[in-house]
């Protein structure tokens, strides 16, 4: 559970702690476009999963060769981000792909050095 806390005062000046459950039901799987794009040397990839799933997030070159594994583990439902550091790979077009449960999605990113 995720909670948010807000401290307020009432008309008498007493402090009141307002606690709310901020857990929101995720509507589905999502893989967002990386940012910044184009990037050098790092970029952020956001994704969401609505239920506990094994998540694989990998980066591939244009020939389909795997160049990086960013995530390869079971994750609980939630919103996540992964940072990709291009290290010593060359400038060019790359693809990142997520597989989580039955969901799969691929997006393109541009590395400019």
Long-range contacts (C-beta under 8 A, 24 or more apart in sequence): 25-50, 26-50, 26-77, 26-78, 26-79, 29-98, 29-100, 29-101, 29-103, 29-105, 31-96, 31-98, 31-105, 31-106, 31-107, 33-107, 33-109, 34-84, 34-96, 34-107, 34-109, 37-109, 37-110, 38-109, 38-110, 38-111, 38-112, 39-86, 39-109, 39-110, 39-111, 39-112, 40-86, 40-111, 40-112, 40-113, 41-85, 41-86, 41-87, 41-113, 42-83, 42-84, 42-85, 42-86, 43-83, 43-84, 43-86, 43-109, 44-81, 44-82, 44-83, 44-84, 45-70, 45-81, 45-82, 45-83, 45-84, 45-96, 46-79, 46-80, 46-81, 47-79, 47-80, 47-81, 47-82, 47-98, 47-100, 48-78, 48-79, 48-80, 49-75, 49-77, 49-78, 49-80, 49-100, 49-101, 49-103, 50-77, 51-77, 51-101, 52-76, 52-77, 53-100, 53-101, 53-103, 54-100, 54-101, 55-98, 55-99, 55-100, 56-97, 56-98, 56-99, 56-100, 57-82, 57-96, 57-97, 57-98, 58-96, 58-97, 59-84, 59-94, 59-95, 59-96, 60-94, 60-95, 60-96, 60-97, 61-89, 61-92, 61-94, 61-95, 62-92, 62-93, 62-94, 62-95, 67-94, 70-96, 71-98, 75-100, 84-109, 86-111, 86-113
